[in-house]
Amino acid sequence: MSEDTRYLLWPDGLRPPDVDVPDGYALRTSKLTGRDREAVDALLDGGGQRNGVEAFRDRVLPKGSFVAVERATNAVVGTCSALHDPNAGDHRFPFGGALAGLVVDPAHRREGLGRALAAAATRRLLDAGYDSVRVGVDADRKPALVLALNAGYAPCVLEDGDVGRWRDVFDRLGLPFDPDRCLRP
C-alpha cells in the first residue's frame, strides 16, 4: 500500500454481509493455481496490482480466495481474497484479517460483482473468527472507496489528522461525511 492508503474497518458486531451474486455470474472459491491463477494475475495486473497473486497467496485463508465467473463463457471476471494479515507491517491491526486483490474486469463492472466478492471475503474472515477486518484502498481509487463504504466498511482513523483526510475523501466522492462513523483500531 502507498503512503496515501486509507484503511476501512468492518464495524464490531455488524452482521456479515449477504453475498448477492448478480444473474449470469457465479462465485466460487479458488486455490489460485492453473488457469485461475493466470486469470487472477491478469485481472490484478489490469487493476494496477503488479505483484499479482504471489504478493499474498501464502496468507490466503483456506477457501478464502474467491473468483467471479461469467456463466455464459466460464471466464474468470473478478477476484477477491480473505487474508490472514495480523499486522500488515503496522502494529495497529493485531490479529487481523484483510481483503486483498479485489478486482473486476472493466467489461463486467457495475453489475454488483465487486460487492459480492467483497461480501464473500468479508464473511469468510468473520466466520473464521477475525475481530479486526480491514481493507486498504489508495485515496485516489474512488470506485474502490465507494464499494468498501457501500459494503459496510467504516473509515479508520489511525492518527489525529485522519478525520480531515477522510473528510477530503468524502468531499471528492460527493458523499456526506459523519466523523462519528469513523473507527479506531
N, C-alpha and C positions, 0 to 999 in steps of 0.2 A: 504494500500500500504506500501511497505517496504521503508527503508531509501534509497535503491538503485533504486527507481522508477524513470523512465523517463517519462516526460509528453510530449505529442504531441498535437498541436493545429490545429484546422481547420482554414485555412487562410481566413481572411476577404475578402468578395466579391467573393470567389470561389463558382462556381455553385454547388448546391447539387449534390451528385454523383448519377449516374444511378444505379438502383437496377436490376442487371442482374442475374437471378436465373438459375443455370445450369439445363439441361434436366434431368428429373427423380426426380426432387425435387420441392417443393412449399414452399413459405414463407407465414406465416400468423401471425397475432397478437395473443397474449395470455394474459389471465388475471392471469396467474401463479397460477392457482388453479387446484385441482383434479389431473388427470393423467399428465397434462402438468407440474404441479409443481413437481411431482415425477420425471418425465423425466429430467426436467431442474436441479433439485437438484442433480441428479445422474451425469449429464454432468458436472456441476460445481465442484462436488467432484472429479470426474475423472480428471478435469483440474487443480486441486490444489487449488480450491477456497472453502475451507472447511466450510465457514459460510453459503453457499447456498443462496437461494432466500431471506431468512429472512434479510440478510445483507443490501439489497437495495430495497425491494419490496415497501415500503412506499414512495419511491422517484421516482418510475417509472411514466413517463408521461402517461396520458390516451392514450391507443392504442400505447404505446411506448415499449412494450415488444414483441420481435419477436422470432418465432421458425421456424427452417427449418425442413421440413417433407419429408421423403422419400416416394414418391408416391406409390411405389410397396407394402410397408408394413404399411404405415401411421405412422411410428415410428418417434418420435422427435429425430433429429440427430444433431441439432445445436441451439444455442440461442445467443441473444444479446439484451440488453435493453438500452433505452434512459432515462437518469435520470435527474431530477431537482436536481442539486448539486451546489448550489450557491458559496460555498467556499471550500468544502471538507476539512474543518478544516484549510484551508490556505487562508489568506486574498488576495492572488494574483489572484484569479479567481472569481471576483464578478459577481453575476447574471449569473452564467454559468450552462452549462449542460455537461454531461459526458456520455460516453459509459461505460457499465458495463456488466460483465458476458459473454463476448464473448468467446464461446467455441464451437468447432465442434468435434463430435465423431471421434476418430482416424481412424476408418474404412471408413470415408467419407471425410477425408481431401484431399486437393489438387484438389478439384473439383470446387472451387470458392465459396463455401458456406460462408466461413468466410468473404470474401469481400462483398458478397451480404447482409449478416446480418449487417455488419458494415455500409454499404451504407444505408440500411433501417433505422437504428437507427440514423445515422447522419442526414439524410433527415428529420426525424421526429423532431429532435431538431431544425434544421434550419427553418423548416416550422412553428414551434411553436414560432419563433422569437428570439431564443437564439443567441446572437452575440459572445459568448465565449463558444466554444465547444471543449472538450478535451477528451483524452484517456490517462490513466496512465498504463504503462507497466513496469514490473520488467526488469532490464537491461539484465538479463540472459535468457529471453524468446525470443530468436531470431525469431522464426516464427511469433510471435505476433507483434514484432517491424517491421518486413518486411511487414506484412499485413497492419499495420497502415500507414507506409510510402507509400506503393503502392496504398493505398486507397485515398491518397491526404493529409494526415496529415503531419504537419511540426514539426521538433524538437523545443521544448520550452526551452528557456533559462531563468532561474529564478535567477541565480547567475553568477558571472563572470567566475567561473571555469566550468560552464556547457558546454561551447563551446568545451573545451578539453575533457570533459566526452563524449559528443556526437561524437567527432572525434574518440575516442576509440571504441564507439559502432559501428560506421560505418566501422571502420577497422575490427572489429570482424565479421561483416556481409559481408565483402568483397564488400562494396558499396562505390562509390565516395562520398566524403563529401564536401558540399558547405556551409560554415558558413553564407553566405548571405541568405540562405533559412531558417535559424533559426528565430523563432519569440519570442517576449516577450509579456507576457500577458498585 
